[in-house]
Amino acid sequence: MHNSYNRRNFLKKSTKAGLGLALGGAAMQSSATQMLPALNHYPFLLPKLDIVRIGMVGVGLQGTSHVSNFLKIKDCQIVAVCDIVPSKVERAQKMVEEAGFPKPEGYSNGEEDFKRLCERNDIDLVFNATPWEWHVPVSLEAMNTGKHAATEVPAAETIEDCWKLIETSERTGKHCIMMENCNYDREEMMILNMVQNGVLGELLHARCGYLHDLRAVKHDMNGEGVWRRAHSMTTNGDLYPTHGLGPVAQCMNINRGNYIDYLVSFGTKTRGLHKYAVEEFGLESPQADEKFVLSDVVSTMIKTMNGETILVTHDTSSPRPYSRDILVQGTNGIVRKYPTPLIHIEGKTQGHSWEDLNNYKDAYYHPLWAKMEMEAKGAGHGGMDYLEDYRLINALKNGLEPDMDVYDAAVLSALTELSSKSIASGSWPMQFPDFTRGMWKKKRALPVMKEV
């Protein structure tokens, strides 16, 4: 498709040409996308489902957590389970049976057995919790066989694949939803509620990121290290942007009256993963010979169309406490989550000090948490995993706009390739592709701020 080729490749041309064309790429991208008709039903709504029938692809640690949640949510049923490890399929089947539901069909005949699952005619939703490189193939197969797709983060790793998800969703009329659980975090939803109610005034700036010491995880060949470490050997950019950027993008109404204009990324030297390997396995070990390209700290500065800035940080190679570095600043005040939830509101907070964010809980606790707190208790990641799964089923069952549509999935995921291109070009600015083809200009409410 000629139009798709133009829009997907303008970044490569702009990077090679330097700063002028990197920023000037907006014109090239705009002229290409103007040839494509904008949807007249954005967002598209679909018929209600009496029951949401689910096929699970990938039932490792996170996939199993979702299985547990779905077993507690009314009007959904797991009818099929797929994983390359037969014992994981059997574990998920047993969980479903022990919860009093029929045993789901199992699929474990190789890496592409998910295709047989997608061919079934008794599935409404294919839920994907596989390693990153399988998120796009599984989602495309699901939509092309008439199912909705829900995928763990990130939804895609390249701009090309972001466009594939969008075009397939538009062509098939099926949702492609990225399951960003941090959008449902207790404090982040309270901050969103305060922003939506004007407590911080007009927004100016935000910080966010993924700061998580994963050195041991990446070297654990019995866990995620089997696949996750490889990304640190091939890509120097923000590998995992959505956990921090998701909640901040909601605060700034990205795709709903605001959009990302361009970004600039910087990377530090690469030291942490090699240092860890030497210290844990020895200088003569095979692990010590592995070569990594991922900067220990990747910093990306984003400029939005409405004039705000967002600093996104990725650090998974350093000894440090966990943080998503959430901070939102406006003309009337500032709020942060880490290391402890604090806020300063002009005219309310004494002097130039911080105060406990929980002082405002009675007034601004998000209605979804107020409604679902008991149901979410004990679920993964402090309960936010249950809320995201509940909202997914609620949207499909009632024919509602999902909290995160395919355009949100693309925007948040695109940061990986764009940050990599910026670093590789000497930190030139990278124009952000308009995945919505201008539809972001339409102001619309976040679904999660409507009836919950």
C-alpha positions as CSV (number, residue, x, y, z in Angstrom):
1,M,0.0,0.0,0.0
2,H,1.7,3.2,-1.2
3,N,0.3,5.5,1.5
4,S,1.3,3.0,4.3
5,Y,4.8,2.9,2.9
6,N,5.1,6.7,2.9
7,R,3.9,7.2,6.4
8,R,5.8,4.3,7.9
9,N,9.2,5.3,6.4
10,F,9.3,9.0,6.8
11,L,11.1,8.6,10.1
12,K,14.0,6.7,8.5
13,K,14.4,9.5,5.9
14,S,14.2,12.3,8.5
15,T,16.8,10.6,10.8
16,K,19.4,10.4,8.0
17,A,18.8,14.0,6.9
18,G,19.4,15.6,10.3
19,L,17.6,18.0,12.5
20,G,15.9,20.1,9.8
21,L,14.2,17.2,8.1
22,A,13.7,15.3,11.3
23,L,11.4,18.1,12.4
24,G,10.3,18.7,8.9
25,G,9.1,15.2,8.6
26,A,5.8,16.4,9.9
27,A,4.9,17.8,6.5
28,M,5.9,14.5,4.8
29,Q,3.8,12.5,7.2
30,S,0.9,14.8,7.0
31,S,0.7,14.7,3.2
32,A,0.8,10.9,3.2
33,T,-1.9,10.5,5.8
34,Q,-4.2,13.1,4.3
35,M,-4.7,10.7,1.4
36,L,-6.4,8.3,3.9
37,P,-10.0,8.9,4.9
38,A,-10.6,9.6,8.6
39,L,-13.0,7.3,10.3
40,N,-16.5,8.8,10.7
41,H,-17.2,6.6,13.7
42,Y,-14.3,7.3,16.0
43,P,-14.4,5.6,18.3
44,F,-16.4,2.7,16.9
45,L,-18.9,1.0,19.1
46,L,-19.9,-2.6,18.8
47,P,-22.9,-4.8,19.8
48,K,-23.3,-6.0,23.3
49,L,-22.3,-9.5,24.3
50,D,-24.3,-11.6,26.7
51,I,-21.1,-13.4,27.7
52,V,-17.5,-12.7,26.7
53,R,-15.9,-16.0,25.6
54,I,-12.1,-15.8,26.0
55,G,-9.2,-17.6,24.4
56,M,-6.0,-17.2,26.5
57,V,-2.7,-17.1,24.7
58,G,0.2,-17.2,27.1
59,V,-0.5,-18.4,30.6
60,G,2.8,-17.9,32.4
61,L,3.1,-15.7,35.4
62,Q,1.1,-12.7,34.2
63,G,-1.3,-14.7,32.0
64,T,-2.2,-16.9,35.0
65,S,-2.9,-13.8,37.0
66,H,-5.4,-12.7,34.4
67,V,-7.0,-16.2,34.4
68,S,-7.6,-15.8,38.1
69,N,-9.2,-12.4,37.6
70,F,-11.5,-13.6,34.8
71,L,-12.8,-16.5,36.9
72,K,-14.1,-13.9,39.4
73,I,-15.7,-11.5,36.8
74,K,-19.3,-12.1,35.9
75,D,-20.4,-12.9,32.3
76,C,-17.1,-14.1,30.9
77,Q,-15.8,-17.6,30.3
78,I,-12.4,-19.0,29.4
79,V,-13.0,-21.6,26.6
80,A,-9.5,-22.2,25.3
81,V,-5.9,-21.9,26.6
82,C,-2.7,-21.8,24.6
83,D,1.0,-21.9,25.7
84,I,4.1,-23.5,24.3
85,V,4.6,-25.2,27.7
86,P,2.1,-28.0,28.2
87,S,2.3,-27.9,32.0
88,K,1.2,-24.2,32.0
89,V,-1.8,-25.1,29.9
90,E,-2.7,-27.8,32.3
91,R,-2.3,-25.5,35.2
92,A,-4.7,-23.0,33.7
93,Q,-7.2,-25.7,32.8
94,K,-7.1,-26.9,36.4
95,M,-7.7,-23.4,37.7
96,V,-10.8,-23.0,35.5
97,E,-12.2,-26.4,36.5
98,E,-11.6,-25.8,40.2
99,A,-13.6,-22.6,39.9
100,G,-16.6,-24.6,38.7
101,F,-16.4,-23.9,34.9
102,P,-16.0,-26.4,32.0
103,K,-12.5,-27.4,31.2
104,P,-11.1,-25.1,28.4
105,E,-9.6,-26.7,25.3
106,G,-5.8,-26.8,25.5
107,Y,-3.3,-25.8,22.7
108,S,0.4,-26.4,23.1
109,N,1.6,-27.7,19.8
110,G,4.4,-25.2,19.1
111,E,4.8,-21.5,18.8
112,E,2.0,-20.9,16.3
113,D,-0.7,-23.1,17.8
114,F,-2.5,-19.9,18.7
115,K,-3.7,-19.9,15.1
116,R,-5.8,-23.0,15.8
117,L,-7.2,-21.3,18.8
118,C,-8.1,-18.2,16.8
119,E,-9.9,-20.4,14.2
120,R,-12.6,-21.4,16.8
121,N,-16.0,-20.0,16.3
122,D,-16.9,-19.9,20.0
123,I,-14.4,-17.1,21.0
124,D,-15.1,-13.4,21.3
125,L,-11.8,-12.2,22.7
126,V,-8.3,-13.4,22.3
127,F,-6.2,-12.4,25.4
128,N,-2.5,-12.3,24.7
129,A,0.1,-12.5,27.6
130,T,3.0,-13.8,25.6
131,P,6.6,-12.4,25.2
132,W,6.7,-9.0,23.4
133,E,7.6,-10.3,20.0
134,W,4.4,-12.3,19.8
135,H,2.0,-9.5,20.8
136,V,1.5,-8.3,17.2
137,P,1.2,-11.7,15.4
138,V,-1.4,-12.9,18.0
139,S,-3.4,-9.7,17.9
140,L,-3.5,-9.6,14.1
141,E,-4.5,-13.3,13.9
142,A,-7.3,-12.7,16.4
143,M,-8.8,-9.7,14.6
144,N,-8.4,-11.3,11.1
145,T,-10.4,-14.3,12.4
146,G,-13.2,-12.1,13.8
147,K,-12.2,-11.8,17.4
148,H,-11.4,-8.8,19.6
149,A,-7.7,-8.6,20.7
150,A,-6.4,-7.7,24.1
151,T,-2.7,-7.7,24.6
152,E,-0.2,-7.2,27.4
153,V,2.2,-4.3,27.1
154,P,3.7,-3.1,24.8
155,A,1.2,-3.6,22.0
156,A,4.0,-3.4,19.4
157,E,7.7,-2.7,19.2
158,T,7.9,-0.9,15.8
159,I,6.0,1.9,14.0
160,E,5.3,-0.5,11.2
161,D,3.5,-2.9,13.6
162,C,1.6,-0.1,15.2
163,W,0.1,0.8,11.8
164,K,-0.6,-2.9,11.2
165,L,-2.7,-3.1,14.4
166,I,-4.6,0.1,13.6
167,E,-5.3,-0.8,10.0
168,T,-6.4,-4.3,10.9
169,S,-8.7,-3.0,13.7
170,E,-10.3,-0.5,11.3
171,R,-10.7,-3.0,8.5
172,T,-12.1,-5.8,10.7
173,G,-14.1,-3.6,13.0
174,K,-12.6,-5.4,16.0
175,H,-11.1,-3.8,19.1
176,C,-7.4,-4.1,19.8
177,I,-6.9,-3.1,23.4
178,M,-3.6,-2.8,25.2
179,M,-3.8,-3.9,28.9
180,E,-2.0,-1.2,30.7
181,N,-2.6,-2.0,34.3
182,C,-0.9,1.1,35.7
183,N,-3.7,3.2,34.3
184,Y,-5.8,1.6,37.1
185,D,-3.3,2.2,40.0
186,R,-5.0,3.6,43.0
187,E,-2.9,6.8,43.3
188,E,-2.7,7.3,39.6
189,M,-6.4,7.2,39.2
190,M,-6.8,9.6,42.1
191,I,-4.4,12.0,40.4
192,L,-6.3,11.7,37.1
193,N,-9.5,12.5,39.0
194,M,-7.9,15.6,40.5
195,V,-6.5,16.7,37.1
196,Q,-9.9,16.2,35.4
197,N,-11.5,18.3,38.2
198,G,-9.0,21.2,37.7
199,V,-7.3,20.9,41.0
200,L,-3.8,21.4,39.5
201,G,-5.0,24.1,37.1
202,E,-3.7,24.0,33.5
203,L,-1.1,21.3,33.1
204,L,2.4,22.2,32.2
205,H,4.7,19.2,32.8
206,A,4.9,15.6,33.9
207,R,7.5,13.0,34.7
208,C,7.1,9.3,34.5
209,G,8.9,6.1,33.6
210,Y,9.8,2.6,34.4
211,L,12.6,2.4,36.9
212,H,12.9,-1.2,38.0
213,D,16.1,-3.2,38.8
214,L,15.6,-6.2,36.4
215,R,19.3,-7.3,36.3
216,A,18.4,-10.6,38.1
217,V,15.3,-11.1,36.0
218,K,17.1,-10.6,32.7
219,H,19.7,-13.2,33.7
220,D,17.2,-15.8,35.0
221,M,17.0,-18.4,32.3
222,N,14.1,-20.1,34.1
223,G,11.9,-17.0,33.8
224,E,11.6,-13.9,31.7
225,G,15.3,-13.8,31.0
226,V,14.7,-16.5,28.4
227,W,13.4,-13.7,26.1
228,R,13.6,-10.4,27.9
229,R,17.4,-10.1,28.0
230,A,17.7,-10.4,24.2
231,H,16.0,-7.0,23.8
232,S,18.8,-5.4,25.8
233,M,21.2,-6.8,23.3
234,T,19.5,-5.4,20.2
235,T,17.7,-2.2,21.1
236,N,19.0,1.0,22.6
237,G,15.9,3.0,23.5
238,D,13.0,3.0,25.9
239,L,12.0,-0.7,25.9
240,Y,9.0,-0.4,28.2
241,P,7.4,3.1,28.1
242,T,3.8,2.4,28.7
243,H,3.7,1.8,32.5
244,G,4.7,5.4,33.2
245,L,3.4,7.1,30.0
246,G,-0.1,5.5,30.1
247,P,-1.4,7.3,33.2
248,V,0.3,10.6,32.3
249,A,-1.1,10.5,28.7
250,Q,-4.6,10.2,30.2
251,C,-4.0,13.2,32.4
252,M,-2.9,15.2,29.3
253,N,-5.8,14.0,27.2
254,I,-3.5,12.4,24.5
255,N,-5.7,11.3,21.6
256,R,-8.6,13.2,23.0
257,G,-7.9,16.9,22.2
258,N,-4.1,16.7,22.6
259,Y,-1.3,14.7,20.9
260,I,2.5,14.1,21.0
261,D,4.3,16.5,18.6
262,Y,7.9,15.3,18.8
263,L,10.4,13.8,21.2
264,V,14.1,13.8,21.9
265,S,15.9,10.9,23.6
266,F,19.3,10.5,25.3
267,G,21.1,7.4,26.5
268,T,23.8,6.9,29.0
269,K,26.7,4.5,28.7
270,T,26.0,0.7,29.0
271,R,27.4,-0.8,32.2
272,G,24.8,-2.4,34.5
273,L,24.0,-5.7,32.9
274,H,27.6,-6.6,32.2
275,K,28.7,-5.6,35.7
276,Y,26.0,-7.7,37.2
277,A,27.0,-10.7,35.1
278,V,30.7,-10.4,36.1
279,E,29.8,-10.1,39.8
280,E,27.2,-12.9,39.8
281,F,28.7,-15.5,37.4
282,G,32.4,-14.6,37.2
283,L,34.6,-12.8,34.6
284,E,35.2,-16.1,32.7
285,S,31.5,-17.0,32.5
286,P,29.5,-17.1,29.2
287,Q,27.3,-14.4,30.7
288,A,30.2,-12.0,31.1
289,D,30.9,-12.3,27.3
290,E,27.4,-11.2,26.3
291,K,27.2,-7.8,24.7
292,F,24.5,-5.3,25.6
293,V,23.5,-2.1,23.8
294,L,20.8,-0.8,26.0
295,S,21.8,2.4,27.8
296,D,21.5,2.0,31.6
297,V,19.3,5.1,31.6
298,V,17.3,6.3,28.7
299,S,15.7,9.8,29.0
300,T,13.1,11.0,26.6
301,M,11.6,14.5,26.5
302,I,8.2,14.8,24.8
303,K,6.6,18.0,23.6
304,T,2.8,17.9,23.2
305,M,0.7,19.7,20.7
306,N,-0.9,21.7,23.5
307,G,2.5,22.9,24.8
308,E,3.2,20.5,27.8
309,T,6.4,18.6,28.3
310,I,6.8,15.0,29.6
311,L,10.1,13.5,30.8
312,V,10.0,9.7,30.4
313,T,12.8,7.6,32.0
314,H,13.7,3.9,31.4
315,D,16.2,2.3,33.8
316,T,16.2,-1.5,34.3
317,S,20.0,-2.0,34.7
318,S,20.7,-0.2,37.9
319,P,20.5,-1.0,41.7
320,R,17.5,1.1,42.8
321,P,14.1,0.9,44.4
322,Y,11.1,0.5,42.1
323,S,9.5,3.6,40.8
324,R,7.3,4.9,37.9
325,D,8.4,8.4,38.8
326,I,4.9,9.8,38.5
327,L,4.8,13.6,38.8
328,V,2.2,15.9,37.3
329,Q,2.6,19.7,37.5
330,G,0.1,22.5,36.7
331,T,-0.4,26.2,37.1
332,N,-2.1,25.6,40.5
333,G,0.1,22.9,42.0
334,I,2.1,19.7,41.7
335,V,1.6,16.0,42.7
336,R,3.9,13.0,42.8
337,K,3.6,9.4,43.7
338,Y,7.1,8.2,44.4
339,P,8.7,7.6,46.9
340,T,5.6,8.5,48.7
341,P,2.3,10.2,47.5
342,L,2.6,13.9,48.1
343,I,0.9,17.1,46.8
344,H,1.2,20.9,46.9
345,I,-1.8,23.0,46.0
346,E,-1.4,26.8,46.0
347,G,-3.7,28.4,48.5
348,K,-4.3,25.1,50.3
349,T,-0.9,23.6,51.2
350,Q,1.0,25.5,53.9
351,G,4.0,27.4,52.7
352,H,6.3,25.8,50.2
353,S,6.0,22.3,51.6
354,W,4.4,19.0,50.5
355,E,1.4,17.4,52.1
356,D,0.1,13.9,52.1
357,L,-2.0,13.1,49.0
358,N,-4.4,11.1,51.1
359,N,-5.6,14.4,52.7
360,Y,-7.7,14.7,49.5
361,K,-8.8,11.1,49.3
362,D,-12.4,11.8,50.5
363,A,-12.9,14.4,47.8
364,Y,-11.0,12.9,44.9
365,Y,-10.8,9.1,45.3
366,H,-11.6,7.7,41.9
367,P,-15.2,6.3,41.7
368,L,-14.0,3.1,40.2
369,W,-11.8,2.3,43.2
370,A,-14.6,3.4,45.5
371,K,-16.9,0.9,43.8
372,M,-14.6,-2.0,43.2
373,E,-12.1,-1.9,46.1
374,M,-13.4,-5.0,47.8
375,E,-13.5,-7.0,44.6
376,A,-10.0,-6.0,43.7
377,K,-8.5,-6.8,47.1
378,G,-5.8,-9.4,46.8
379,A,-5.5,-9.3,43.0
380,G,-2.2,-8.6,41.2
381,H,-0.2,-5.4,41.6
382,G,-2.3,-4.1,44.4
383,G,-5.6,-4.8,42.7
384,M,-5.1,-2.7,39.6
385,D,-4.9,-5.9,37.4
386,Y,-8.4,-6.9,38.5
387,L,-9.8,-3.4,37.6
388,E,-8.3,-3.5,34.1
389,D,-9.7,-7.0,33.5
390,Y,-13.1,-5.9,34.8
391,R,-13.2,-2.8,32.7
392,L,-12.3,-4.9,29.6
393,I,-15.1,-7.3,30.1
394,N,-17.5,-4.5,31.0
395,A,-16.8,-2.6,27.8
396,L,-17.2,-5.7,25.5
397,K,-20.3,-6.9,27.4
398,N,-22.1,-3.6,27.2
399,G,-20.9,-2.4,23.8
400,L,-19.0,0.5,25.3
401,E,-15.8,2.3,24.2
402,P,-12.9,0.6,25.8
403,D,-10.7,2.6,28.2
404,M,-7.8,2.2,25.8
405,D,-8.4,1.8,22.1
406,V,-6.0,0.8,19.3
407,Y,-4.8,4.4,18.8
408,D,-3.8,4.7,22.5
409,A,-2.0,1.3,22.2
410,A,0.0,2.6,19.2
411,V,0.9,6.0,20.6
412,L,2.2,4.6,23.9
413,S,4.1,1.7,22.2
414,A,5.7,3.9,19.5
415,L,8.0,5.4,22.0
416,T,10.4,2.4,21.7
417,E,11.3,2.8,18.1
418,L,11.2,6.6,18.1
419,S,13.5,6.9,21.2
420,S,15.9,4.4,19.6
421,K,16.0,6.4,16.4
422,S,16.6,9.6,18.3
423,I,19.5,8.1,20.3
424,A,21.0,6.6,17.1
425,S,20.9,9.9,15.3
426,G,22.8,11.8,18.0
427,S,19.6,12.8,19.9
428,W,17.9,14.6,17.0
429,P,14.2,15.3,17.6
430,M,11.8,12.7,16.1
431,Q,8.4,13.8,14.8
432,F,5.6,11.7,16.1
433,P,3.4,9.9,13.5
434,D,-0.2,10.8,13.7
435,F,-1.8,7.4,14.2
436,T,-5.2,9.0,14.4
437,R,-5.0,10.9,11.1
438,G,-6.2,14.1,12.8
439,M,-8.9,12.5,14.9
440,W,-7.0,13.4,18.1
441,K,-8.3,17.0,17.7
442,K,-11.7,15.8,18.6
443,K,-12.1,16.3,22.4
444,R,-13.8,13.4,24.1
445,A,-14.1,12.2,27.6
446,L,-12.0,9.3,28.9
447,P,-14.3,6.3,29.2
448,V,-12.9,5.6,32.7
449,M,-14.1,9.1,33.8
450,K,-17.6,8.3,32.7
451,E,-20.0,5.9,34.4
452,V,-17.9,3.2,36.1
